[in-house]
Amino acid sequence: MQIRTMSDYAARGETPEILFWVGCAGSFDERAQKITRAVAKILHHCEVKFAVLGTEESCTGDPAKRAGNEFLFQMQAMTNIQVLDGYGIKKIVTACPHCFNTLKNEYPDLGGHYEVVHHSQLIQSLFDEGKLKVSGGTFAGKKITFHDPCYLGRGNDVYEAPRSVIEKLDGAFSEMKRSRAKGFCCGAGGAQMFKEPEKGSKDVNVDRTEEALELKPDIIAVGCPFCMTMMSDGVKNFNKEDTVKVLDIAELIAQAGEL
């Protein structure tokens, strides 16, 4: 799969429709790289002209800001804004709600103004435009539940797009007790992903996974690489990894569309 970079487009005097912001997890985490490939497959299949920054992409600064290092965040953000503005970027898609929230809501304060969409929103629009279709049968009879990422749901009120995408599948969708505006964190937000948990009666991701497993699902769908890690670890905690799969929305659609 050939993915073009912004520098490649610029050298040819061309401009892509959209920049795919891969993010740290999507670049370096082995599991999250599969999500990145799924998003790229969908964009290729729908003939969307897109590019990545490649080595010019740096962390958005979200973990630094959440951990309280505002100075480091602003340094990282300003560097990224210089690169984005240098290429005249207008629209960005990302599979990470943390990147999505930071680019969308926090970069404008530093002069970075872009249209930012989560990959579930882009996939929904591709369905709406008739560019994307899925064949039936792939998930027939499979029970699917969806875990709302904090920065996508409660942080940005994006609830319908991921559910709309899941409903395109032929599985049976069911909601957890705590969902949508009453959703519960996977335990990775606020830079918690990068530290050991504090003492308590139960890890947050174990609590959340327990709630998902009450529905006896075949698939726990997620829309965030951090949630992917935490929910996968939760499923392993209950020794259910052979029967319950944790999959990103993009992976579900890529599989159903046989991309």
C-alpha positions as CSV (number, residue, x, y, z in Angstrom):
1,M,0.0,0.0,0.0
2,Q,1.5,3.3,-1.1
3,I,0.8,6.2,1.2
4,R,1.9,9.6,-0.1
5,T,3.3,12.3,2.2
6,M,2.5,16.0,2.2
7,S,6.1,16.7,1.1
8,D,5.5,14.5,-1.9
9,Y,2.3,16.3,-2.8
10,A,3.9,19.7,-2.3
11,A,6.9,18.7,-4.6
12,R,4.4,18.0,-7.4
13,G,2.4,21.2,-6.7
14,E,-0.6,19.2,-5.7
15,T,-2.9,19.3,-2.6
16,P,-4.7,16.3,-1.1
17,E,-8.3,16.5,0.1
18,I,-7.4,15.6,3.6
19,L,-4.5,15.0,5.9
20,F,-4.5,11.7,7.8
21,W,-3.0,12.5,11.3
22,V,-1.7,9.1,12.4
23,G,-0.7,9.9,16.0
24,C,1.9,8.4,18.2
25,A,-0.1,5.2,19.0
26,G,-1.1,4.7,15.3
27,S,2.6,5.1,14.3
28,F,4.5,3.1,17.0
29,D,2.1,0.7,18.8
30,E,1.9,-2.6,17.0
31,R,-1.8,-3.1,17.7
32,A,-2.7,0.4,16.8
33,Q,-0.8,0.2,13.5
34,K,-3.6,-2.2,12.3
35,I,-6.1,0.6,12.9
36,T,-4.0,2.9,10.8
37,R,-3.8,0.4,8.0
38,A,-7.6,-0.1,8.2
39,V,-8.2,3.7,7.9
40,A,-5.8,3.9,4.9
41,K,-7.5,0.9,3.2
42,I,-10.9,2.7,3.5
43,L,-9.6,6.0,2.2
44,H,-7.9,4.2,-0.7
45,H,-11.0,2.2,-1.5
46,C,-13.1,5.3,-1.6
47,E,-10.5,7.1,-3.8
48,V,-10.1,9.9,-1.2
49,K,-6.9,11.9,-2.0
50,F,-5.1,11.9,1.3
51,A,-1.6,12.3,2.7
52,V,0.3,11.8,5.9
53,L,3.1,14.0,7.3
54,G,5.4,11.0,7.9
55,T,8.5,11.9,9.8
56,E,7.3,15.5,10.0
57,E,4.5,14.5,12.3
58,S,5.1,15.0,16.0
59,C,3.0,14.3,19.1
60,T,0.1,16.8,19.4
61,G,1.1,17.4,23.0
62,D,-2.0,16.0,24.5
63,P,-0.2,13.7,27.1
64,A,2.0,16.6,28.2
65,K,-0.9,18.9,28.7
66,R,-3.0,16.3,30.6
67,A,0.0,15.6,32.8
68,G,0.3,19.3,33.6
69,N,3.3,20.3,31.5
70,E,1.7,23.3,29.6
71,F,5.0,24.6,28.5
72,L,6.0,21.3,26.7
73,F,2.5,21.1,25.2
74,Q,2.8,24.6,23.7
75,M,6.2,23.8,22.3
76,Q,4.9,20.7,20.6
77,A,1.8,22.4,19.4
78,M,3.6,25.4,17.9
79,T,6.0,23.1,16.0
80,N,3.1,21.2,14.5
81,I,1.1,24.3,13.6
82,Q,4.2,25.6,11.7
83,V,4.3,22.4,9.7
84,L,0.5,22.2,9.1
85,D,0.3,25.9,8.0
86,G,3.4,25.5,5.9
87,Y,1.5,23.0,3.8
88,G,-1.7,24.9,3.9
89,I,-3.6,22.1,5.6
90,K,-7.4,22.7,5.8
91,K,-8.9,19.4,6.8
92,I,-7.5,16.6,9.1
93,V,-8.8,13.2,10.0
94,T,-7.5,11.1,12.9
95,A,-8.3,7.8,14.5
96,C,-7.3,9.0,17.9
97,P,-9.8,11.1,19.9
98,H,-7.0,12.6,22.0
99,C,-5.4,14.0,18.8
100,F,-8.9,14.9,17.6
101,N,-9.7,16.9,20.7
102,T,-6.4,18.6,20.9
103,L,-6.2,19.6,17.2
104,K,-9.8,20.7,17.1
105,N,-10.2,22.5,20.4
106,E,-6.8,23.5,21.7
107,Y,-4.8,24.4,18.6
108,P,-7.0,27.4,17.7
109,D,-5.9,29.2,20.9
110,L,-2.3,29.0,19.5
111,G,-3.3,30.0,15.9
112,G,-3.9,26.6,14.4
113,H,-7.3,26.6,12.7
114,Y,-8.4,23.4,10.9
115,E,-11.4,21.3,10.2
116,V,-10.8,18.2,12.3
117,V,-12.9,15.0,12.0
118,H,-12.7,11.7,13.8
119,H,-12.4,8.7,11.5
120,S,-15.9,7.5,12.5
121,Q,-17.3,10.7,11.2
122,L,-15.4,10.4,8.0
123,I,-16.5,6.8,7.5
124,Q,-20.1,7.8,8.2
125,S,-19.9,10.6,5.5
126,L,-18.4,8.1,3.0
127,F,-21.4,5.8,3.6
128,D,-23.8,8.8,3.2
129,E,-22.2,9.8,-0.1
130,G,-22.5,6.3,-1.4
131,K,-18.7,5.9,-1.8
132,L,-18.5,3.1,0.8
133,K,-20.5,-0.1,1.0
134,V,-20.2,-3.3,3.0
135,S,-21.2,-6.8,2.1
136,G,-23.4,-8.8,4.5
137,G,-22.5,-11.9,6.3
138,T,-19.2,-11.0,7.8
139,F,-20.6,-10.3,11.3
140,A,-23.9,-12.1,11.0
141,G,-25.1,-13.2,14.4
142,K,-22.2,-11.5,16.2
143,K,-23.1,-9.5,19.3
144,I,-21.4,-6.1,19.2
145,T,-21.1,-3.4,21.9
146,F,-19.4,0.0,21.7
147,H,-17.2,1.7,24.3
148,D,-17.4,5.5,24.0
149,P,-14.0,7.2,24.1
150,C,-14.1,10.0,26.6
151,Y,-12.7,12.7,24.3
152,L,-15.0,11.7,21.5
153,G,-18.2,11.3,23.4
154,R,-18.4,13.5,26.5
155,G,-15.6,15.7,25.3
156,N,-17.0,16.5,21.9
157,D,-20.6,15.1,21.8
158,V,-19.8,12.6,19.0
159,Y,-22.1,9.7,19.8
160,E,-24.0,9.0,16.6
161,A,-21.2,8.6,14.0
162,P,-19.6,5.5,15.5
163,R,-23.0,3.9,16.2
164,S,-24.2,4.7,12.7
165,V,-21.1,3.0,11.3
166,I,-21.6,-0.1,13.4
167,E,-25.3,-0.3,12.4
168,K,-24.1,-0.8,8.8
169,L,-22.9,-4.2,9.8
170,D,-25.1,-7.2,10.1
171,G,-24.3,-7.9,13.8
172,A,-26.6,-7.4,16.8
173,F,-25.7,-4.1,18.5
174,S,-26.3,-3.6,22.3
175,E,-25.4,-0.7,24.6
176,M,-23.6,-1.0,27.9
177,K,-25.3,0.3,31.1
178,R,-23.0,3.3,31.1
179,S,-22.9,4.7,27.5
180,R,-23.1,7.9,25.6
181,A,-23.1,10.9,28.0
182,K,-23.0,8.5,30.9
183,G,-20.1,6.6,29.5
184,F,-17.3,5.4,31.6
185,C,-13.5,5.9,31.0
186,C,-11.3,3.0,29.9
187,G,-8.7,4.2,32.4
188,A,-6.1,5.6,29.9
189,G,-7.1,9.3,29.6
190,G,-5.5,12.2,31.3
191,A,-2.0,10.7,30.6
192,Q,-2.9,7.7,32.9
193,M,-1.9,5.5,29.9
194,F,1.8,6.2,30.8
195,K,1.8,5.5,34.5
196,E,1.1,2.7,36.9
197,P,-2.4,2.8,38.5
198,E,-2.7,4.0,42.1
199,K,-3.9,1.7,44.8
200,G,-7.5,0.8,44.8
201,S,-10.0,-2.0,44.8
202,K,-10.1,-2.5,41.0
203,D,-8.4,-1.1,37.9
204,V,-10.6,1.2,35.8
205,N,-10.2,-0.9,32.6
206,V,-11.1,-4.1,34.5
207,D,-14.3,-2.4,35.8
208,R,-15.2,-1.2,32.3
209,T,-14.5,-4.5,30.6
210,E,-16.5,-6.3,33.2
211,E,-19.5,-4.1,32.2
212,A,-19.0,-5.0,28.6
213,L,-18.7,-8.7,29.2
214,E,-22.0,-8.7,31.1
215,L,-23.6,-8.3,27.6
216,K,-21.8,-11.5,26.4
217,P,-20.5,-9.8,23.3
218,D,-18.5,-11.4,20.5
219,I,-16.9,-8.0,19.7
220,I,-16.2,-4.9,21.8
221,A,-15.9,-2.0,19.3
222,V,-13.7,1.0,20.1
223,G,-12.8,4.2,18.4
224,C,-9.5,5.0,20.1
225,P,-6.1,3.4,20.3
226,F,-5.8,4.0,24.1
227,C,-9.2,2.4,24.6
228,M,-8.0,-0.5,22.4
229,T,-5.1,-1.2,24.7
230,M,-7.1,-0.9,27.9
231,M,-10.1,-2.9,26.8
232,S,-7.8,-5.6,25.3
233,D,-5.9,-5.9,28.6
234,G,-9.3,-6.1,30.4
235,V,-10.4,-8.9,28.2
236,K,-7.1,-10.7,28.8
237,N,-7.7,-10.2,32.6
238,F,-10.8,-12.3,32.3
239,N,-9.1,-14.9,30.0
240,K,-11.7,-14.1,27.3
241,E,-9.3,-13.1,24.4
242,D,-10.2,-16.3,22.5
243,T,-13.9,-15.6,22.5
244,V,-14.2,-11.7,22.7
245,K,-12.4,-9.6,20.1
246,V,-11.6,-5.9,20.6
247,L,-11.8,-4.1,17.2
248,D,-11.7,-0.6,16.1
249,I,-14.6,0.8,14.0
250,A,-12.3,1.1,11.0
251,E,-11.2,-2.5,11.3
252,L,-14.8,-3.7,11.4
253,I,-15.7,-1.8,8.2
254,A,-12.5,-2.9,6.4
255,Q,-13.3,-6.5,7.2
256,A,-17.0,-6.2,6.3
257,G,-16.1,-4.4,3.0
258,E,-13.4,-7.0,2.3
259,L,-10.9,-4.2,1.7
